[in-house]
């Protein structure tokens, strides 16, 4: 029974790490897009 709990814990840990990595990757992917949008908005405001 202890082994079952341990494997379950490891599985949850792996899933948690994978989700964290996926979220950070998504954030890194969307950040340049947001920066470009804000930059364009500032450029339009200057004109």
PDB file of N, CA, C, O and CB in Angstrom:
ATOM      1  N   UNK A   1       0.836  -1.209   0.000  1.00  0.00           N
ATOM      2  CA  UNK A   1       0.000   0.000   0.000  1.00  0.00           C
ATOM      3  C   UNK A   1       0.870   1.259   0.000  1.00  0.00           C
ATOM      4  O   UNK A   1       0.551   2.244  -0.666  1.00  0.00           O
ATOM      5  CB  UNK A   1      -0.946   0.006   1.227  1.00  0.00           C
ATOM      6  N   UNK A   2       1.971   1.216   0.752  1.00  0.00           N
ATOM      7  CA  UNK A   2       2.868   2.367   0.820  1.00  0.00           C
ATOM      8  C   UNK A   2       3.470   2.651  -0.554  1.00  0.00           C
ATOM      9  O   UNK A   2       3.621   3.806  -0.951  1.00  0.00           O
ATOM     10  CB  UNK A   2       3.984   2.124   1.857  1.00  0.00           C
ATOM     11  N   UNK A   3       3.813   1.577  -1.277  1.00  0.00           N
ATOM     12  CA  UNK A   3       4.392   1.722  -2.610  1.00  0.00           C
ATOM     13  C   UNK A   3       3.401   2.400  -3.548  1.00  0.00           C
ATOM     14  O   UNK A   3       3.783   3.250  -4.353  1.00  0.00           O
ATOM     15  CB  UNK A   3       4.810   0.351  -3.172  1.00  0.00           C
ATOM     16  N   UNK A   4       2.135   2.027  -3.446  1.00  0.00           N
ATOM     17  CA  UNK A   4       1.087   2.624  -4.277  1.00  0.00           C
ATOM     18  C   UNK A   4       1.002   4.128  -4.034  1.00  0.00           C
ATOM     19  O   UNK A   4       0.922   4.916  -4.976  1.00  0.00           O
ATOM     20  CB  UNK A   4      -0.276   1.962  -3.991  1.00  0.00           C
ATOM     21  N   UNK A   5       1.021   4.514  -2.763  1.00  0.00           N
ATOM     22  CA  UNK A   5       0.954   5.935  -2.427  1.00  0.00           C
ATOM     23  C   UNK A   5       2.168   6.683  -2.978  1.00  0.00           C
ATOM     24  O   UNK A   5       2.054   7.806  -3.470  1.00  0.00           O
ATOM     25  CB  UNK A   5       0.861   6.121  -0.905  1.00  0.00           C
ATOM     26  N   UNK A   6       3.320   6.042  -2.885  1.00  0.00           N
ATOM     27  CA  UNK A   6       4.556   6.667  -3.360  1.00  0.00           C
ATOM     28  C   UNK A   6       4.505   6.896  -4.867  1.00  0.00           C
ATOM     29  O   UNK A   6       4.847   7.979  -5.341  1.00  0.00           O
ATOM     30  CB  UNK A   6       5.771   5.800  -2.999  1.00  0.00           C
ATOM     31  N   UNK A   7       4.081   5.881  -5.623  1.00  0.00           N
ATOM     32  CA  UNK A   7       4.005   6.026  -7.084  1.00  0.00           C
ATOM     33  C   UNK A   7       2.971   7.077  -7.455  1.00  0.00           C
ATOM     34  O   UNK A   7       3.167   7.845  -8.398  1.00  0.00           O
ATOM     35  CB  UNK A   7       3.658   4.676  -7.754  1.00  0.00           C
ATOM     36  N   UNK A   8       1.872   7.110  -6.713  1.00  0.00           N
ATOM     37  CA  UNK A   8       0.831   8.103  -6.961  1.00  0.00           C
ATOM     38  C   UNK A   8       1.386   9.508  -6.739  1.00  0.00           C
ATOM     39  O   UNK A   8       1.125  10.416  -7.529  1.00  0.00           O
ATOM     40  CB  UNK A   8      -0.391   7.853  -6.047  1.00  0.00           C
ATOM     41  N   UNK A   9       2.152   9.684  -5.664  1.00  0.00           N
ATOM     42  CA  UNK A   9       2.754  10.975  -5.335  1.00  0.00           C
ATOM     43  C   UNK A   9       3.720  11.420  -6.434  1.00  0.00           C
ATOM     44  O   UNK A   9       3.722  12.582  -6.841  1.00  0.00           O
ATOM     45  CB  UNK A   9       3.486  10.897  -3.982  1.00  0.00           C
ATOM     46  N   UNK A  10       4.540  10.478  -6.909  1.00  0.00           N
ATOM     47  CA  UNK A  10       5.503  10.776  -7.975  1.00  0.00           C
ATOM     48  C   UNK A  10       4.764  11.184  -9.246  1.00  0.00           C
ATOM     49  O   UNK A  10       5.170  12.118  -9.937  1.00  0.00           O
ATOM     50  CB  UNK A  10       6.417   9.552  -8.251  1.00  0.00           C
ATOM     51  N   UNK A  11       3.674  10.477  -9.548  1.00  0.00           N
ATOM     52  CA  UNK A  11       2.878  10.782 -10.737  1.00  0.00           C
ATOM     53  C   UNK A  11       2.321  12.202 -10.655  1.00  0.00           C
ATOM     54  O   UNK A  11       2.391  12.962 -11.621  1.00  0.00           O
ATOM     55  CB  UNK A  11       1.728   9.762 -10.898  1.00  0.00           C
ATOM     56  N   UNK A  12       1.768  12.551  -9.493  1.00  0.00           N
ATOM     57  CA  UNK A  12       1.209  13.896  -9.280  1.00  0.00           C
ATOM     58  C   UNK A  12       2.315  14.946  -9.406  1.00  0.00           C
ATOM     59  O   UNK A  12       2.109  16.005 -10.000  1.00  0.00           O
ATOM     60  CB  UNK A  12       0.524  13.996  -7.883  1.00  0.00           C
ATOM     61  N   UNK A  13       3.479  14.647  -8.848  1.00  0.00           N
ATOM     62  CA  UNK A  13       4.612  15.567  -8.903  1.00  0.00           C
ATOM     63  C   UNK A  13       5.041  15.811 -10.347  1.00  0.00           C
ATOM     64  O   UNK A  13       5.292  16.949 -10.743  1.00  0.00           O
ATOM     65  CB  UNK A  13       5.789  15.019  -8.085  1.00  0.00           C
ATOM     66  N   UNK A  14       5.124  14.737 -11.128  1.00  0.00           N
ATOM     67  CA  UNK A  14       5.520  14.838 -12.537  1.00  0.00           C
ATOM     68  C   UNK A  14       4.503  15.662 -13.321  1.00  0.00           C
ATOM     69  O   UNK A  14       4.878  16.514 -14.126  1.00  0.00           O
ATOM     70  CB  UNK A  14       5.665  13.434 -13.164  1.00  0.00           C
ATOM     71  N   UNK A  15       3.217  15.407 -13.085  1.00  0.00           N
ATOM     72  CA  UNK A  15       2.160  16.159 -13.777  1.00  0.00           C
ATOM     73  C   UNK A  15       2.232  17.637 -13.396  1.00  0.00           C
ATOM     74  O   UNK A  15       2.076  18.511 -14.249  1.00  0.00           O
ATOM     75  CB  UNK A  15       0.757  15.581 -13.433  1.00  0.00           C
ATOM     76  N   UNK A  16       2.468  17.911 -12.116  1.00  0.00           N
ATOM     77  CA  UNK A  16       2.572  19.287 -11.633  1.00  0.00           C
ATOM     78  C   UNK A  16       3.745  20.008 -12.296  1.00  0.00           C
ATOM     79  O   UNK A  16       3.603  21.141 -12.758  1.00  0.00           O
ATOM     80  CB  UNK A  16       2.731  19.308 -10.104  1.00  0.00           C
ATOM     81  N   UNK A  17       4.900  19.348 -12.340  1.00  0.00           N
ATOM     82  CA  UNK A  17       6.084  19.934 -12.972  1.00  0.00           C
ATOM     83  C   UNK A  17       5.841  20.196 -14.453  1.00  0.00           C
ATOM     84  O   UNK A  17       6.224  21.242 -14.976  1.00  0.00           O
ATOM     85  CB  UNK A  17       7.296  19.014 -12.794  1.00  0.00           C
ATOM     86  N   UNK A  18       5.202  19.239 -15.127  1.00  0.00           N
ATOM     87  CA  UNK A  18       4.916  19.385 -16.556  1.00  0.00           C
ATOM     88  C   UNK A  18       4.004  20.582 -16.800  1.00  0.00           C
ATOM     89  O   UNK A  18       4.213  21.341 -17.746  1.00  0.00           O
ATOM     90  CB  UNK A  18       4.271  18.101 -17.115  1.00  0.00           C
ATOM     91  N   UNK A  19       2.989  20.751 -15.946  1.00  0.00           N
ATOM     92  CA  UNK A  19       2.057  21.870 -16.109  1.00  0.00           C
ATOM     93  C   UNK A  19       2.763  23.203 -15.853  1.00  0.00           C
ATOM     94  O   UNK A  19       2.503  24.187 -16.546  1.00  0.00           O
ATOM     95  CB  UNK A  19       0.852  21.714 -15.154  1.00  0.00           C
ATOM     96  N   UNK A  20       3.649  23.235 -14.869  1.00  0.00           N
ATOM     97  CA  UNK A  20       4.405  24.458 -14.565  1.00  0.00           C
ATOM     98  C   UNK A  20       5.302  24.831 -15.744  1.00  0.00           C
ATOM     99  O   UNK A  20       5.375  25.997 -16.133  1.00  0.00           O
ATOM    100  CB  UNK A  20       5.256  24.272 -13.279  1.00  0.00           C
ATOM    101  N   UNK A  21       5.983  23.832 -16.310  1.00  0.00           N
ATOM    102  CA  UNK A  21       6.865  24.063 -17.457  1.00  0.00           C
ATOM    103  C   UNK A  21       6.050  24.549 -18.657  1.00  0.00           C
ATOM    104  O   UNK A  21       6.467  25.458 -19.374  1.00  0.00           O
ATOM    105  CB  UNK A  21       7.643  22.770 -17.819  1.00  0.00           C
ATOM    106  N   UNK A  22       4.883  23.932 -18.867  1.00  0.00           N
ATOM    107  CA  UNK A  22       4.018  24.324 -19.987  1.00  0.00           C
ATOM    108  C   UNK A  22       3.539  25.764 -19.815  1.00  0.00           C
ATOM    109  O   UNK A  22       3.513  26.534 -20.774  1.00  0.00           O
ATOM    110  CB  UNK A  22       2.808  23.369 -20.100  1.00  0.00           C
ATOM    111  N   UNK A  23       3.160  26.119 -18.592  1.00  0.00           N
ATOM    112  CA  UNK A  23       2.681  27.480 -18.327  1.00  0.00           C
ATOM    113  C   UNK A  23       3.795  28.500 -18.542  1.00  0.00           C
ATOM    114  O   UNK A  23       3.557  29.555 -19.129  1.00  0.00           O
ATOM    115  CB  UNK A  23       2.133  27.590 -16.893  1.00  0.00           C
ATOM    116  N   UNK A  24       5.000  28.202 -18.078  1.00  0.00           N
ATOM    117  CA  UNK A  24       6.127  29.124 -18.252  1.00  0.00           C
ATOM    118  C   UNK A  24       6.482  29.268 -19.730  1.00  0.00           C
ATOM    119  O   UNK A  24       6.841  30.353 -20.186  1.00  0.00           O
ATOM    120  CB  UNK A  24       7.354  28.637 -17.456  1.00  0.00           C
ATOM    121  N   UNK A  25       6.380  28.162 -20.475  1.00  0.00           N
ATOM    122  CA  UNK A  25       6.655  28.205 -21.915  1.00  0.00           C
ATOM    123  C   UNK A  25       5.619  29.064 -22.629  1.00  0.00           C
ATOM    124  O   UNK A  25       5.958  29.847 -23.516  1.00  0.00           O
ATOM    125  CB  UNK A  25       6.668  26.781 -22.509  1.00  0.00           C
ATOM    126  N   UNK A  26       4.352  28.914 -22.240  1.00  0.00           N
ATOM    127  CA  UNK A  26       3.283  29.718 -22.831  1.00  0.00           C
ATOM    128  C   UNK A  26       3.498  31.194 -22.519  1.00  0.00           C
ATOM    129  O   UNK A  26       3.321  32.048 -23.388  1.00  0.00           O
ATOM    130  CB  UNK A  26       1.904  29.256 -22.315  1.00  0.00           C
ATOM    131  N   UNK A  27       3.876  31.493 -21.291  1.00  0.00           N
ATOM    132  CA  UNK A  27       4.118  32.876 -20.885  1.00  0.00           C
ATOM    133  C   UNK A  27       5.275  33.469 -21.684  1.00  0.00           C
ATOM    134  O   UNK A  27       5.206  34.615 -22.127  1.00  0.00           O
ATOM    135  CB  UNK A  27       4.415  32.954 -19.373  1.00  0.00           C
ATOM    136  N   UNK A  28       6.334  32.688 -21.867  1.00  0.00           N
ATOM    137  CA  UNK A  28       7.496  33.143 -22.629  1.00  0.00           C
ATOM    138  C   UNK A  28       7.129  33.364 -24.095  1.00  0.00           C
ATOM    139  O   UNK A  28       7.675  34.252 -24.749  1.00  0.00           O
ATOM    140  CB  UNK A  28       8.646  32.126 -22.517  1.00  0.00           C
ATOM    141  N   UNK A  29       6.196  32.549 -24.610  1.00  0.00           N
ATOM    142  CA  UNK A  29       5.784  32.672 -26.011  1.00  0.00           C
ATOM    143  C   UNK A  29       4.899  33.899 -26.219  1.00  0.00           C
ATOM    144  O   UNK A  29       4.985  34.558 -27.255  1.00  0.00           O
ATOM    145  CB  UNK A  29       5.042  31.406 -26.463  1.00  0.00           C
ATOM    146  N   UNK A  30       4.044  34.209 -25.233  1.00  0.00           N
ATOM    147  CA  UNK A  30       3.105  35.330 -25.391  1.00  0.00           C
ATOM    148  C   UNK A  30       3.728  36.675 -25.032  1.00  0.00           C
ATOM    149  O   UNK A  30       3.236  37.715 -25.470  1.00  0.00           O
ATOM    150  CB  UNK A  30       1.877  35.100 -24.532  1.00  0.00           C
ATOM    151  N   UNK A  31       4.791  36.673 -24.252  1.00  0.00           N
ATOM    152  CA  UNK A  31       5.396  37.932 -23.807  1.00  0.00           C
ATOM    153  C   UNK A  31       5.888  38.805 -24.969  1.00  0.00           C
ATOM    154  O   UNK A  31       5.562  39.992 -24.998  1.00  0.00           O
ATOM    155  CB  UNK A  31       6.553  37.637 -22.872  1.00  0.00           C
ATOM    156  N   UNK A  32       6.661  38.269 -25.932  1.00  0.00           N
ATOM    157  CA  UNK A  32       7.123  39.107 -27.047  1.00  0.00           C
ATOM    158  C   UNK A  32       5.971  39.669 -27.870  1.00  0.00           C
ATOM    159  O   UNK A  32       6.054  40.791 -28.370  1.00  0.00           O
ATOM    160  CB  UNK A  32       8.044  38.310 -27.949  1.00  0.00           C
ATOM    161  N   UNK A  33       4.899  38.899 -28.013  1.00  0.00           N
ATOM    162  CA  UNK A  33       3.729  39.361 -28.770  1.00  0.00           C
ATOM    163  C   UNK A  33       3.099  40.555 -28.070  1.00  0.00           C
ATOM    164  O   UNK A  33       2.763  41.554 -28.708  1.00  0.00           O
ATOM    165  CB  UNK A  33       2.688  38.221 -28.933  1.00  0.00           C
ATOM    166  N   UNK A  34       2.941  40.447 -26.748  1.00  0.00           N
ATOM    167  CA  UNK A  34       2.363  41.549 -25.978  1.00  0.00           C
ATOM    168  C   UNK A  34       3.260  42.782 -26.047  1.00  0.00           C
ATOM    169  O   UNK A  34       2.774  43.908 -26.154  1.00  0.00           O
ATOM    170  CB  UNK A  34       2.148  41.130 -24.511  1.00  0.00           C
ATOM    171  N   UNK A  35       4.564  42.563 -25.986  1.00  0.00           N
ATOM    172  CA  UNK A  35       5.519  43.667 -26.046  1.00  0.00           C
ATOM    173  C   UNK A  35       5.427  44.375 -27.398  1.00  0.00           C
ATOM    174  O   UNK A  35       5.459  45.603 -27.472  1.00  0.00           O
ATOM    175  CB  UNK A  35       6.956  43.157 -25.801  1.00  0.00           C
ATOM    176  N   UNK A  36       5.313  43.583 -28.461  1.00  0.00           N
ATOM    177  CA  UNK A  36       5.206  44.152 -29.804  1.00  0.00           C
ATOM    178  C   UNK A  36       3.927  44.971 -29.937  1.00  0.00           C
ATOM    179  O   UNK A  36       3.928  46.041 -30.547  1.00  0.00           O
ATOM    180  CB  UNK A  36       5.240  43.041 -30.866  1.00  0.00           C
ATOM    181  N   UNK A  37       2.839  44.466 -29.367  1.00  0.00           N
ATOM    182  CA  UNK A  37       1.557  45.182 -29.437  1.00  0.00           C
ATOM    183  C   UNK A  37       1.642  46.511 -28.702  1.00  0.00           C
ATOM    184  O   UNK A  37       1.192  47.535 -29.217  1.00  0.00           O
ATOM    185  CB  UNK A  37       0.422  44.324 -28.846  1.00  0.00           C
ATOM    186  N   UNK A  38       2.215  46.505 -27.502  1.00  0.00           N
ATOM    187  CA  UNK A  38       2.323  47.739 -26.725  1.00  0.00           C
ATOM    188  C   UNK A  38       3.271  48.717 -27.418  1.00  0.00           C
ATOM    189  O   UNK A  38       3.042  49.927 -27.395  1.00  0.00           O
ATOM    190  CB  UNK A  38       2.814  47.439 -25.288  1.00  0.00           C
ATOM    191  N   UNK A  39       4.331  48.200 -28.033  1.00  0.00           N
ATOM    192  CA  UNK A  39       5.284  49.045 -28.747  1.00  0.00           C
ATOM    193  C   UNK A  39       4.606  49.735 -29.923  1.00  0.00           C
ATOM    194  O   UNK A  39       4.794  50.932 -30.143  1.00  0.00           O
ATOM    195  CB  UNK A  39       6.485  48.218 -29.233  1.00  0.00           C
ATOM    196  N   UNK A  40       3.814  48.971 -30.680  1.00  0.00           N
ATOM    197  CA  UNK A  40       3.086  49.537 -31.819  1.00  0.00           C
ATOM    198  C   UNK A  40       2.108  50.604 -31.351  1.00  0.00           C
ATOM    199  O   UNK A  40       1.953  51.644 -31.991  1.00  0.00           O
ATOM    200  CB  UNK A  40       2.339  48.434 -32.590  1.00  0.00           C
ATOM    201  N   UNK A  41       1.451  50.337 -30.230  1.00  0.00           N
ATOM    202  CA  UNK A  41       0.486  51.292 -29.681  1.00  0.00           C
ATOM    203  C   UNK A  41       1.190  52.596 -29.305  1.00  0.00           C
ATOM    204  O   UNK A  41       0.666  53.681 -29.558  1.00  0.00           O
ATOM    205  CB  UNK A  41      -0.235  50.694 -28.447  1.00  0.00           C
ATOM    206  N   UNK A  42       2.374  52.492 -28.705  1.00  0.00           N
ATOM    207  CA  UNK A  42       3.142  53.679 -28.333  1.00  0.00           C
ATOM    208  C   UNK A  42       3.591  54.441 -29.580  1.00  0.00           C
ATOM    209  O   UNK A  42       3.562  55.672 -29.601  1.00  0.00           O
ATOM    210  CB  UNK A  42       4.364  53.286 -27.478  1.00  0.00           C
ATOM    211  N   UNK A  43       4.002  53.718 -30.609  1.00  0.00           N
ATOM    212  CA  UNK A  43       4.429  54.348 -31.863  1.00  0.00           C
ATOM    213  C   UNK A  43       3.269  55.107 -32.506  1.00  0.00           C
ATOM    214  O   UNK A  43       3.448  56.215 -33.011  1.00  0.00           O
ATOM    215  CB  UNK A  43       4.980  53.289 -32.843  1.00  0.00           C
ATOM    216  N   UNK A  44       2.090  54.507 -32.482  1.00  0.00           N
ATOM    217  CA  UNK A  44       0.911  55.159 -33.057  1.00  0.00           C
ATOM    218  C   UNK A  44       0.549  56.416 -32.270  1.00  0.00           C
ATOM    219  O   UNK A  44       0.102  57.408 -32.846  1.00  0.00           O
ATOM    220  CB  UNK A  44      -0.283  54.187 -33.082  1.00  0.00           C
ATOM    221  N   UNK A  45       0.742  56.371 -30.963  1.00  0.00           N
ATOM    222  CA  UNK A  45       0.430  57.517 -30.109  1.00  0.00           C
ATOM    223  C   UNK A  45       1.387  58.677 -30.400  1.00  0.00           C
ATOM    224  O   UNK A  45       0.983  59.839 -30.360  1.00  0.00           O
ATOM    225  CB  UNK A  45       0.507  57.117 -28.617  1.00  0.00           C
ATOM    226  N   UNK A  46       2.639  58.367 -30.689  1.00  0.00           N
ATOM    227  CA  UNK A  46       3.637  59.403 -30.998  1.00  0.00           C
ATOM    228  C   UNK A  46       3.259  60.169 -32.267  1.00  0.00           C
ATOM    229  O   UNK A  46       3.405  61.389 -32.333  1.00  0.00           O
ATOM    230  CB  UNK A  46       5.036  58.773 -31.159  1.00  0.00           C
ATOM    231  N   UNK A  47       2.775  59.438 -33.267  1.00  0.00           N
ATOM    232  CA  UNK A  47       2.354  60.068 -34.533  1.00  0.00           C
ATOM    233  C   UNK A  47       1.059  60.846 -34.308  1.00  0.00           C
ATOM    234  O   UNK A  47       0.533  61.451 -35.242  1.00  0.00           O
ATOM    235  CB  UNK A  47       2.160  58.995 -35.657  1.00  0.00           C
TER     236      UNK A  47
END
